[in-house]
Amino acid sequence: MNQRKPKNNNVYTSLPANDNEDFLELENQQTTMQINQNKNLYYQERSNAVQYVERMMNDLATMFSRISQIAYEQRSMIEK
C-alpha cells in the first residue's frame, strides 16, 4: 500500500483510494494511446503495401498491353 508522509514526520497515512484510481486510469489511458499508435502504424504500413501492389499491377497491365500492341503490329511478319 502506498503511504504518504505527513508534515509531522511521525505518522504515515494511506493514499486516498482516488489517487490510486487516478494513477491506474492515467496508466490505462497511456497504454490505450500506445496500442492505438501501434494500430495506426500497422494500418499505415498495410496501406502502403497495398498501394505498392496496385502500382505493380498497373505496371504489369501496361507492359502486357504494350506487348499485345507490338504483337498486333507485327502480325503480318509473324504469319509469313
N, C-alpha and C positions, 0 to 999 in steps of 0.2 A: 504494500500500500504506500503510495506517495505521501510524504508528510511535509508540512510547511513549518519552518521555524519562526515563531513569533518574535517580537522585539525584546522580550524579557529573557531570551536565550535559554530558559529552563524548561519550557513546556512546548511539546510538539503537538500539532493538531493535524488531523487528516485533511487532505484537499477535499473541497466540496465535490460532490458527485458530478456536478455540471462541468467542472474543469476537466475531469477525465473524459466526459462525454464530448466536450468541445474538442479535446485533443484527438479522440478517436474519429470524430466527424471530419476534422481537418485532414487527418491521415487518410480516411476513406476518399475524400474529395481529391487529394493528390494522387492516390492510386487510380481512381477513376479517370483523372485527367491523363495520366501516363498511358493507361490502356487505350483511351481514345486517340492519343497521339500515335501510338503503335498501329492502331487500326487504320488511321488516316494514311500513315506512311505505307502500310501494306496495300491499301486500295490505290494509292497513287502509283506504286510500283506495278501493280497489276494493270492499271490503266495504260501506263507507258508500254508495257509488254504487248497489250492488245493493239495499241496504235502501231507498234513496230511490225507486228504480224500483218496488220492491214496494209501497211506500206509495202511490205514484201510481196503480198498477194497482188497488189496493184502493179508492182514492177513486173511480176511474172505474167500477168494478163497482158501487159503492154508488149513484153517480149514475144509471147505466143501470137499475139495479133500481128506483130511485125513479121514473124516467121511465116505466118499464113499469107500475108501480103506478098512477101518475096516469092513464095512457092507459086502463088497465083500468077505473078508477073512472069515467072519462068516456066509456066505450064507448057507452052509450045515446045520449048527446048527439051523439057523432060519427056514429052511424048515422042520426040524424034529419037 
